[in-house]
Amino acid sequence: MKIDSYRFGKMVVDGKLFDNDLIIRPGCIEDNWWRVDGHTLMVEDIRSVIEEDKPDVLVVGTGKYGILKVCPDTETFLKEKDVDLIAVKTDKAVAQFNRINSTKKVVGCFHLTC
């Protein structure tokens, strides 16, 4: 999958418009992604995706202004699962996701607003 564009509150993936936070997994997109604690990425928010898909890399778009934070326990969980973490503002995360998606197994979690 390729992310065609991103702007505050909107993302186009393979020609389809999304206006809710989303997770891009190999072969599918989960839109309307909610987290246990809105602006903190916790293990519970990604555990099933990581354990089912076993990605090499998790790309996290932390929002236009970088408000979403990755909990230290989440970083530890990813290290234990041997998953590299890239957590940057969503516009940069889009570029990272597109760059590595063809060479590694990647899951992308994107906060589209703040």
N, CA, C and O of each residue as an XYZ file, in Angstrom:
456
protein
N       0.837     -1.181      0.000
C       0.000      0.000      0.000
C       0.881      1.243      0.000
O       2.002      1.243      0.509
N       0.339      2.289     -0.583
C       1.065      3.560     -0.653
C       0.163      4.674     -0.139
O      -1.019      4.755     -0.477
N       0.751      5.517      0.678
C       0.028      6.697      1.143
C       0.218      7.767      0.081
O       1.340      8.190     -0.200
N      -0.888      8.198     -0.504
C      -0.835      9.180     -1.580
C      -0.650     10.596     -1.052
O       0.090     11.390     -1.631
N      -1.333     10.910      0.062
C      -1.221     12.264      0.603
C      -1.707     12.311      2.044
O      -2.456     11.450      2.505
N      -1.255     13.347      2.735
C      -1.696     13.619      4.107
C      -1.805     15.122      4.289
O      -0.943     15.889      3.860
N      -2.893     15.521      4.940
C      -3.026     16.877      5.447
C      -3.831     16.766      6.728
O      -4.467     15.739      6.962
N      -3.820     17.774      7.544
C      -4.465     17.730      8.844
C      -5.856     17.092      8.746
O      -6.742     17.607      8.064
N      -6.026     15.967      9.439
C      -7.313     15.303      9.499
C      -7.691     14.439      8.312
O      -8.774     13.854      8.305
N      -6.826     14.339      7.302
C      -7.157     13.585      6.083
C      -5.920     12.826      5.574
O      -4.801     13.340      5.590
N      -6.160     11.596      5.127
C      -5.095     10.818      4.508
C      -5.696     10.042      3.346
O      -6.797      9.501      3.453
N      -4.975      9.989      2.245
C      -5.402      9.207      1.090
C      -4.413      8.052      0.936
O      -3.205      8.253      0.814
N      -4.968      6.828      0.944
C      -4.162      5.621      0.809
C      -4.703      4.838     -0.385
O      -5.878      4.474     -0.428
N      -3.832      4.592     -1.341
C      -4.232      3.877     -2.562
C      -5.526      4.450     -3.145
O      -6.417      3.712     -3.566
N      -5.606      5.777     -3.159
C      -6.734      6.461     -3.773
C      -7.976      6.598     -2.907
O      -8.953      7.210     -3.339
N      -7.970      6.051     -1.706
C      -9.145      6.112     -0.835
C      -8.896      7.120      0.299
O      -7.850      7.096      0.948
N      -9.867      7.993      0.521
C      -9.769      9.034      1.540
C     -10.196      8.508      2.902
O     -11.221      7.837      3.031
N      -9.389      8.826      3.923
C      -9.699      8.506      5.320
C      -9.652      9.794      6.117
O      -8.796     10.650      5.891
N     -10.594      9.925      7.064
C     -10.583     11.129      7.901
C     -10.625     10.797      9.391
O     -11.009     11.628     10.214
N     -10.224      9.575      9.722
C     -10.050      9.148     11.110
C      -8.657      8.538     11.246
O      -8.061      8.097     10.264
N      -8.149      8.520     12.476
C      -6.875      7.853     12.724
C      -6.961      6.429     12.199
O      -8.026      5.812     12.225
N      -5.831      5.910     11.721
C      -5.874      4.592     11.102
C      -4.595      3.813     11.296
O      -3.537      4.359     11.610
N      -4.733      2.514     11.096
C      -3.593      1.594     11.097
C      -3.540      0.954      9.720
O      -4.526      0.396      9.238
N      -2.380      1.042      9.099
C      -2.167      0.378      7.817
C      -1.373     -0.889      8.084
O      -0.223     -0.843      8.521
N      -2.011     -2.021      7.814
C      -1.406     -3.329      8.018
C      -1.155     -3.960      6.657
O      -1.747     -3.535      5.665
N      -0.299     -4.952      6.590
C      -0.123     -5.645      5.311
C      -1.467     -6.187      4.816
O      -2.053     -7.077      5.434
N      -1.941     -5.648      3.712
C      -3.165     -6.125      3.106
C      -4.460     -5.510      3.587
O      -5.515     -5.821      3.036
N      -4.427     -4.641      4.603
C      -5.683     -4.039      5.052
C      -5.442     -2.718      5.787
O      -4.332     -2.412      6.224
N      -6.510     -1.965      5.903
C      -6.486     -0.693      6.628
C      -7.584     -0.731      7.677
O      -8.736     -1.040      7.374
N      -7.222     -0.418      8.896
C      -8.199     -0.277      9.976
C      -8.395      1.216     10.204
O      -7.507      1.895     10.721
N      -9.555      1.720      9.818
C      -9.801      3.141     10.045
C     -10.570      3.316     11.355
O     -11.068      2.351     11.936
N     -10.653      4.535     11.793
C     -11.302      4.858     13.062
C     -10.575      4.205     14.237
O     -11.209      3.645     15.132
N      -9.233      4.279     14.231
C      -8.386      3.705     15.271
C      -8.473      4.555     16.532
O      -8.217      5.759     16.507
N      -8.839      3.907     17.634
C      -8.916      4.580     18.932
C      -7.881      3.988     19.863
O      -7.566      2.800     19.794
N      -7.357      4.831     20.732
C      -6.371      4.401     21.709
C      -6.967      4.445     23.118
O      -7.890      5.212     23.393
N      -6.424      3.613     23.997
C      -6.874      3.562     25.384
C      -6.803      4.952     26.017
O      -7.733      5.378     26.700
N      -5.702      5.645     25.787
C      -5.490      6.994     26.315
C      -5.163      7.868     25.106
O      -4.025      7.886     24.638
N      -6.155      8.586     24.606
C      -6.132      9.337     23.362
C      -4.801      9.767     22.768
O      -4.559      9.518     21.587
N      -3.935     10.399     23.539
C      -2.688     10.928     22.988
C      -1.445     10.212     23.495
O      -0.343     10.760     23.481
N      -1.645      8.964     23.947
C      -0.526      8.132     24.368
C      -0.668      6.776     23.703
O      -1.721      6.145     23.791
N       0.389      6.323     23.035
C       0.370      5.003     22.403
C       0.805      3.978     23.441
O       1.959      3.953     23.871
N      -0.144      3.135     23.833
C       0.117      2.124     24.848
C       0.170      0.746     24.198
O      -0.304      0.558     23.077
N       0.749     -0.208     24.909
C       0.882     -1.574     24.392
C      -0.471     -2.111     23.939
O      -0.569     -2.744     22.888
N      -1.517     -1.861     24.731
C      -2.847     -2.378     24.408
C      -3.342     -1.886     23.047
O      -4.156     -2.553     22.409
N      -2.863     -0.739     22.605
C      -3.301     -0.152     21.340
C      -2.749     -0.881     20.124
O      -3.319     -0.797     19.036
N      -1.652     -1.588     20.301
C      -0.980     -2.203     19.145
C      -0.660     -3.686     19.320
O      -0.213     -4.335     18.375
N      -0.880     -4.221     20.506
C      -0.469     -5.599     20.795
C      -0.952     -6.586     19.727
O      -0.147     -7.346     19.188
N      -2.232     -6.588     19.420
C      -2.757     -7.581     18.471
C      -2.153     -7.410     17.079
O      -1.857     -8.395     16.403
N      -1.975     -6.184     16.660
C      -1.385     -5.931     15.333
C       0.051     -6.449     15.276
O       0.446     -7.091     14.302
N       0.823     -6.172     16.314
C       2.221     -6.606     16.346
C       2.308     -8.125     16.406
O       3.105     -8.735     15.693
N       1.492     -8.731     17.255
C       1.562    -10.188     17.411
C       1.014    -10.930     16.190
O       1.503    -12.011     15.862
N       0.021    -10.377     15.520
C      -0.541    -11.038     14.338
C       0.307    -10.816     13.087
O       0.564    -11.755     12.333
N       0.741     -9.576     12.867
C       1.452     -9.253     11.626
C       2.960     -9.444     11.707
O       3.622     -9.634     10.687
N       3.502     -9.393     12.918
C       4.950     -9.546     13.124
C       5.769     -8.661     12.175
O       6.591     -9.165     11.410
N       5.545     -7.344     12.228
C       6.276     -6.454     11.319
C       7.740     -6.296     11.723
O       8.122     -6.552     12.864
N       8.538     -5.871     10.764
C       9.925     -5.494     11.051
C       9.970     -4.101     11.663
O      10.823     -3.803     12.499
N       9.034     -3.249     11.233
C       9.028     -1.840     11.623
C       7.606     -1.396     11.938
O       6.657     -1.764     11.246
N       7.475     -0.599     12.996
C       6.227      0.095     13.287
C       6.491      1.578     13.081
O       7.331      2.169     13.759
N       5.767      2.177     12.139
C       5.858      3.612     11.900
C       4.652      4.254     12.578
O       3.507      3.896     12.303
N       4.925      5.210     13.466
C       3.863      5.899     14.184
C       3.869      7.362     13.769
O       4.859      8.070     13.956
N       2.757      7.805     13.204
C       2.565      9.222     12.908
C       1.966      9.870     14.147
O       0.837      9.561     14.528
N       2.706     10.757     14.769
C       2.317     11.317     16.067
C       1.412     12.539     15.959
O       1.175     13.226     16.953
N       0.907     12.813     14.761
C       0.024     13.952     14.549
C       0.737     15.092     13.852
O       1.965     15.115     13.768
N      -0.032     16.025     13.361
C       0.528     17.191     12.660
C       1.536     17.929     13.528
O       2.569     18.391     13.044
N       1.219     18.035     14.836
C       2.084     18.783     15.756
C       2.844     17.886     16.718
O       3.518     18.380     17.622
N       2.744     16.570     16.537
C       3.505     15.633     17.368
C       2.954     15.430     18.764
O       3.715     15.141     19.686
N       1.659     15.573     18.942
C       1.050     15.482     20.269
C       1.010     14.044     20.805
O       1.161     13.838     22.009
N       0.812     13.049     19.934
C       0.766     11.657     20.370
C       2.146     11.228     20.859
O       3.145     11.423     20.166
N       2.198     10.652     22.039
C       3.459     10.184     22.620
C       3.450      8.666     22.738
O       2.403      8.053     22.946
N       4.628      8.070     22.602
C       4.772      6.626     22.750
C       5.176      6.338     24.187
O       6.199      6.832     24.662
N       4.376      5.541     24.873
C       4.635      5.156     26.256
C       5.934      4.343     26.332
O       6.187      3.528     25.445
N       6.765      4.541     27.368
C       7.992      3.738     27.502
C       7.725      2.231     27.509
O       8.528      1.464     26.977
N       6.607      1.796     28.106
C       6.279      0.368     28.089
C       6.062     -0.135     26.660
O       6.371     -1.285     26.349
N       5.537      0.721     25.807
C       5.315      0.351     24.403
C       6.653      0.187     23.697
O       6.836     -0.746     22.915
N       7.581      1.086     23.969
C       8.919      0.968     23.384
C       9.571     -0.344     23.815
O      10.181     -1.034     22.998
N       9.445     -0.684     25.087
C      10.009     -1.932     25.605
C       9.359     -3.142     24.937
O      10.052     -4.074     24.530
N       8.038     -3.129     24.823
C       7.301     -4.218     24.168
C       7.809     -4.421     22.741
O       8.046     -5.553     22.318
N       7.974     -3.330     22.004
C       8.436     -3.436     20.620
C       9.847     -3.998     20.543
O      10.143     -4.813     19.669
N      10.724     -3.570     21.452
C      12.089     -4.120     21.482
C      12.058     -5.616     21.744
O      12.784     -6.383     21.111
N      11.206     -6.029     22.686
C      11.089     -7.458     23.002
C      10.588     -8.260     21.801
O      10.948     -9.426     21.641
N       9.778     -7.654     20.974
C       9.235     -8.316     19.774
C      10.145     -8.126     18.560
O       9.823     -8.579     17.462
N      11.282     -7.452     18.761
C      12.252     -7.195     17.692
C      11.642     -6.379     16.551
O      11.860     -6.664     15.373
N      10.869     -5.353     16.934
C      10.233     -4.454     15.971
C      10.871     -3.076     16.117
O      10.857     -2.491     17.200
N      11.426     -2.564     15.031
C      11.982     -1.217     15.042
C      10.846     -0.206     15.115
O       9.785     -0.409     14.525
N      11.073      0.884     15.842
C      10.065      1.924     16.002
C      10.534      3.218     15.356
O      11.648      3.685     15.597
N       9.666      3.783     14.537
C       9.860      5.127     14.003
C       8.635      5.917     14.428
O       7.529      5.646     13.961
N       8.822      6.896     15.312
C       7.711      7.718     15.803
C       8.054      9.178     15.539
O       8.908      9.758     16.210
N       7.378      9.764     14.553
C       7.638     11.140     14.134
C       6.309     11.792     13.755
O       5.290     11.112     13.633
N       6.327     13.099     13.572
C       5.112     13.796     13.139
C       4.574     13.115     11.883
O       5.333     12.562     11.086
N       3.260     13.165     11.723
C       2.603     12.364     10.693
C       3.098     12.653      9.278
O       3.219     11.725      8.478
N       3.384     13.892      8.952
C       3.877     14.144      7.584
C       5.202     13.432      7.334
O       5.422     12.905      6.244
N       6.079     13.410      8.321
C       7.351     12.704      8.168
C       7.145     11.193      8.212
O       7.840     10.444      7.525
N       6.186     10.750      9.023
C       5.889      9.321      9.111
C       5.382      8.774      7.778
O       5.711      7.651      7.396
N       4.580      9.572      7.075
C       4.090      9.171      5.760
C       5.269      8.910      4.823
O       5.307      7.892      4.133
N       6.217      9.823      4.804
C       7.391      9.663      3.943
C       8.192      8.422      4.336
O       8.645      7.672      3.472
N       8.363      8.208      5.637
C       9.110      7.030      6.116
C       8.376      5.744      5.724
O       8.989      4.800      5.226
N       7.065      5.716      5.953
C       6.272      4.531      5.615
C       6.415      4.198      4.129
O       6.693      3.054      3.768
N       6.229      5.186      3.287
C       6.327      4.944      1.841
C       7.723      4.506      1.433
O       7.880      3.681      0.533
N       8.729      5.050      2.086
C      10.113      4.719      1.738
C      10.453      3.267      2.065
O      11.102      2.589      1.269
N      10.021      2.788      3.224
C      10.439      1.447      3.642
C       9.425      0.353      3.339
O       9.743     -0.830      3.461
N       8.223      0.721      2.949
C       7.160     -0.259      2.750
C       7.482     -1.293      1.681
O       6.986     -2.418      1.751
N       8.278     -0.951      0.721
C       8.595     -1.913     -0.343
C       9.773     -2.818      0.012
O      10.027     -3.798     -0.688
N      10.495     -2.505      1.088
C      11.679     -3.292      1.421
C      11.563     -4.064      2.728
O      12.323     -5.005      2.956
N      10.615     -3.677      3.598
C      10.443     -4.342      4.889
C       8.958     -4.526      5.173
O       8.106     -3.857      4.588
N       8.673     -5.442      6.075
C       7.288     -5.617      6.519
C       7.008     -4.514      7.543
O       7.631     -4.461      8.604
N       6.075     -3.648      7.209
C       5.835     -2.464      8.027
C       4.346     -2.330      8.356
O       3.475     -2.634      7.541
N       4.092     -1.864      9.576
C       2.754     -1.468     10.002
C       2.848      0.010     10.313
O       3.812      0.469     10.926
N       1.832      0.755      9.883
C       1.787      2.188     10.155
C       0.574      2.555     10.989
O      -0.547      2.163     10.667
N       0.791      3.301     12.054
C      -0.290      3.812     12.918
C      -0.243      5.327     12.816
O       0.777      5.944     13.122
N      -1.338      5.921     12.389
C      -1.305      7.349     12.078
C      -2.391      8.137     12.813
O      -3.586      7.883     12.668
N      -1.924      9.104     13.605
C      -2.805     10.087     14.240
C      -2.894     11.233     13.237
O      -1.873     11.828     12.890
N      -4.089     11.547     12.771
C      -4.235     12.482     11.651
C      -4.421     13.938     12.055
O      -4.274     14.832     11.222
N      -4.741     14.190     13.315
C      -4.966     15.589     13.709
C      -3.777     16.093     14.534
O      -2.632     16.009     14.090
N      -4.042     16.599     15.694
C      -3.018     17.287     16.486
C      -1.802     16.429     16.754
O      -0.862     16.880     17.408
